[in-house]
Amino acid sequence: MRTAVVIRHVHFEDLGAFAPVLESAGHAVRLLDAGVDDLRDAIPHPTAPDLLIVLGGPIGAYEEDRYPFLADELRLLEARLAAGCPTLGICLGAQLMARALGARVYPMSGGRKEIGWAPVSLTPAGERSPLRHLADAASVLHWHGDTFDLPTGSDLLASTVICRNQAFAPGRHGLGLQFHPEASGVGFERWLIGHAAEIAAAGLDPCALRADAARHGPLAAERGQRLMEEWLRGLAPDET
């Protein structure tokens, strides 16, 4: 059985629709809580887990002075990506991957935030990647106020109008997703409660976000699962 180590930053930003895909693919999931579990003790050999997944969270990938545990995550990501080990980053996880690859992470222009359900536009590279399952205007969940430069040597896979770098691949072994294809709408009320202050500050209506989750979540989950299944299959020839 393969091992998948998952780093979680807040309880409700979890594996979502990806959890059953990992189970079906034969991965034993080990969940670590950032800032609580010591990553150096939990993962003494950065390349040992068959798969590392770093999930989202409401902090900046550049705030290791405020959240020192981020330095350990960056070191872990640097080692794995340099070694070509399978690594997936979602939202904050993608931003940390970008930093680990030498790219800059920073707030979006004018303090804008991208929050809500909307499609992504795929690049030609994205159309040839597992992200092809998000074509046909399937909406996914966006929830971020930071963005990042495209890491050198990485393929840009997807964009939105207000955020160009939505997904990137530094090779077949790595995938960074600024948006949340794991979000299915199930348990979405926890997002609305956990991010209540941010929603209010952005002038958004939680009722509208809730309605959009009910409308778009089921299809988003189906497409997200197809994406994850194909990406995992793509790792198999060289990584198992």
Protein Blocks (a to p, Z undefined) as FASTA:
>chain_A
ZZdddddfbfklcnklmmmmmmmnopacddddehkacfklmmmplklpmbdcdddddddf
klmmmmmmlmmmmmmmmmmmmnopacddehjlmmmmmmmnopacdddehhiacedjdddd
ddfklmmmmklmmgghiacddddfbdcdddehiacfbdcfklmblbccfbjkbccdfbaf
kbgoioklmmmmmmmmmmmmnopafklmmmmmmmmmmmmmmmmmmmmmmmmmmmmmmmZZ
